[in-house]
């Protein structure tokens, strides 16, 4: 079972990136999934989550700028990031919580997620 992120990079403030997370070894179509990010010396911060039915949650700081989505046929999770800011600079991780299909109120708690990717770095310069 693996999750592999891609799509990170370096952009200027105001730019956009699209992160992808491809799953293998497990069908993640009916599973709560999320994106987290981590800055050095800090814990992981939940950024967005998506339920089996496609409903989503976001932290306030990315609401209106980031969009989480999924392609169940491709077993892939996405994070479209627009209007990027320097404070969005971090390592971004995708996470899954099999077999649960509903993320619920604890969606931003990293402890609930059992499957993690290795991350992709996003750097936003001013």
PAFI-243796 format. One record per residue (C-alpha): x negated, y negated, z negated; residue number from 0; chain. Coordinates in steps of 0.2 Angstrom, whole numbers. Layout:
BEGIN
+-------+-------+-------+-------+------+
:     u :     v :     w : nutor : baba :
+-------+-------+-------+-------+------+
:     X :     Y :     Z :   NUM :    A :
...
+-------+-------+-------+-------+------+
This chain:
BEGIN
+-------+-------+-------+-------+------+
:     u :     v :     w : nutor : baba :
+-------+-------+-------+-------+------+
:     0 :     0 :     0 :     0 :    A :
:    -8 :   -16 :     5 :     1 :    A :
:    -3 :   -34 :     8 :     2 :    A :
:   -15 :   -45 :    19 :     3 :    A :
:   -14 :   -63 :    21 :     4 :    A :
:   -20 :   -74 :    35 :     5 :    A :
:   -18 :   -92 :    42 :     6 :    A :
:   -27 :  -102 :    29 :     7 :    A :
:   -40 :  -115 :    34 :     8 :    A :
:   -45 :  -133 :    33 :     9 :    A :
:   -33 :  -147 :    38 :    10 :    A :
:   -32 :  -166 :    35 :    11 :    A :
:   -18 :  -173 :    24 :    12 :    A :
:    -1 :  -173 :    33 :    13 :    A :
:    -6 :  -158 :    43 :    14 :    A :
:     2 :  -141 :    44 :    15 :    A :
:    -2 :  -123 :    42 :    16 :    A :
:     7 :  -106 :    43 :    17 :    A :
:     2 :   -92 :    32 :    18 :    A :
:     7 :   -74 :    36 :    19 :    A :
:     7 :   -59 :    25 :    20 :    A :
:     8 :   -42 :    33 :    21 :    A :
:    13 :   -27 :    23 :    22 :    A :
:     8 :    -9 :    26 :    23 :    A :
:    11 :     7 :    17 :    24 :    A :
:    28 :     2 :    10 :    25 :    A :
:    44 :    -6 :    18 :    26 :    A :
:    45 :   -23 :    10 :    27 :    A :
:    61 :   -27 :    19 :    28 :    A :
:    72 :   -25 :     4 :    29 :    A :
:    60 :   -32 :    -9 :    30 :    A :
:    58 :   -48 :   -19 :    31 :    A :
:    42 :   -57 :   -12 :    32 :    A :
:    33 :   -73 :   -16 :    33 :    A :
:    19 :   -84 :   -13 :    34 :    A :
:     7 :   -90 :   -27 :    35 :    A :
:    -8 :  -101 :   -27 :    36 :    A :
:   -23 :  -103 :   -38 :    37 :    A :
:   -36 :  -116 :   -41 :    38 :    A :
:   -52 :  -111 :   -49 :    39 :    A :
:   -51 :  -109 :   -68 :    40 :    A :
:   -32 :  -110 :   -68 :    41 :    A :
:   -19 :   -97 :   -67 :    42 :    A :
:    -9 :   -92 :   -52 :    43 :    A :
:     6 :  -104 :   -49 :    44 :    A :
:    22 :   -98 :   -41 :    45 :    A :
:    25 :  -108 :   -25 :    46 :    A :
:    40 :  -100 :   -17 :    47 :    A :
:    50 :   -84 :   -17 :    48 :    A :
:    63 :   -75 :    -6 :    49 :    A :
:    76 :   -62 :   -10 :    50 :    A :
:    82 :   -47 :     0 :    51 :    A :
:    96 :   -58 :     7 :    52 :    A :
:    84 :   -72 :    12 :    53 :    A :
:    89 :   -84 :    -2 :    54 :    A :
:    74 :   -94 :    -8 :    55 :    A :
:    67 :  -103 :   -22 :    56 :    A :
:    53 :  -117 :   -23 :    57 :    A :
:    43 :  -126 :   -35 :    58 :    A :
:    47 :  -145 :   -35 :    59 :    A :
:    31 :  -150 :   -28 :    60 :    A :
:    33 :  -141 :   -12 :    61 :    A :
:    52 :  -143 :   -10 :    62 :    A :
:    56 :  -150 :     7 :    63 :    A :
:    38 :  -147 :    14 :    64 :    A :
:    36 :  -128 :    13 :    65 :    A :
:    47 :  -115 :    20 :    66 :    A :
:    46 :   -96 :    15 :    67 :    A :
:    53 :   -84 :    27 :    68 :    A :
:    52 :   -65 :    31 :    69 :    A :
:    53 :   -54 :    47 :    70 :    A :
:    58 :   -38 :    40 :    71 :    A :
:    56 :   -29 :    57 :    72 :    A :
:    37 :   -34 :    56 :    73 :    A :
:    36 :   -31 :    37 :    74 :    A :
:    29 :   -49 :    37 :    75 :    A :
:    31 :   -64 :    25 :    76 :    A :
:    28 :   -81 :    30 :    77 :    A :
:    24 :   -98 :    22 :    78 :    A :
:    26 :  -113 :    33 :    79 :    A :
:    17 :  -128 :    25 :    80 :    A :
:    20 :  -145 :    32 :    81 :    A :
:    15 :  -163 :    26 :    82 :    A :
:     1 :  -155 :    17 :    83 :    A :
:    -7 :  -164 :     2 :    84 :    A :
:   -25 :  -163 :    -5 :    85 :    A :
:   -16 :  -156 :   -21 :    86 :    A :
:   -10 :  -141 :   -11 :    87 :    A :
:   -28 :  -135 :    -9 :    88 :    A :
:   -29 :  -118 :   -17 :    89 :    A :
:   -31 :   -99 :   -13 :    90 :    A :
:   -14 :   -93 :    -8 :    91 :    A :
:    -8 :   -75 :   -12 :    92 :    A :
:     7 :   -66 :    -7 :    93 :    A :
:    15 :   -54 :   -19 :    94 :    A :
:    29 :   -41 :   -19 :    95 :    A :
:    39 :   -34 :   -33 :    96 :    A :
:    45 :   -17 :   -27 :    97 :    A :
:    58 :    -9 :   -29 :    98 :    A :
:    67 :   -25 :   -35 :    99 :    A :
:    77 :   -34 :   -21 :   100 :    A :
:    81 :   -49 :   -32 :   101 :    A :
:    68 :   -61 :   -39 :   102 :    A :
:    79 :   -70 :   -51 :   103 :    A :
:    74 :   -83 :   -64 :   104 :    A :
:    57 :   -75 :   -67 :   105 :    A :
:    52 :   -77 :   -49 :   106 :    A :
:    37 :   -88 :   -53 :   107 :    A :
:    30 :   -76 :   -66 :   108 :    A :
:    15 :   -67 :   -59 :   109 :    A :
:    16 :   -53 :   -71 :   110 :    A :
:    32 :   -46 :   -63 :   111 :    A :
:    23 :   -43 :   -46 :   112 :    A :
:    14 :   -27 :   -44 :   113 :    A :
:     8 :   -29 :   -26 :   114 :    A :
:    -4 :   -42 :   -21 :   115 :    A :
:   -15 :   -48 :    -6 :   116 :    A :
:   -32 :   -54 :    -8 :   117 :    A :
:   -28 :   -71 :    -3 :   118 :    A :
:   -31 :   -84 :    10 :   119 :    A :
:   -40 :  -101 :     7 :   120 :    A :
:   -31 :  -117 :    11 :   121 :    A :
:   -41 :  -134 :    10 :   122 :    A :
:   -33 :  -151 :    13 :   123 :    A :
:   -44 :  -166 :    14 :   124 :    A :
:   -38 :  -184 :    12 :   125 :    A :
+-------+-------+-------+-------+------+
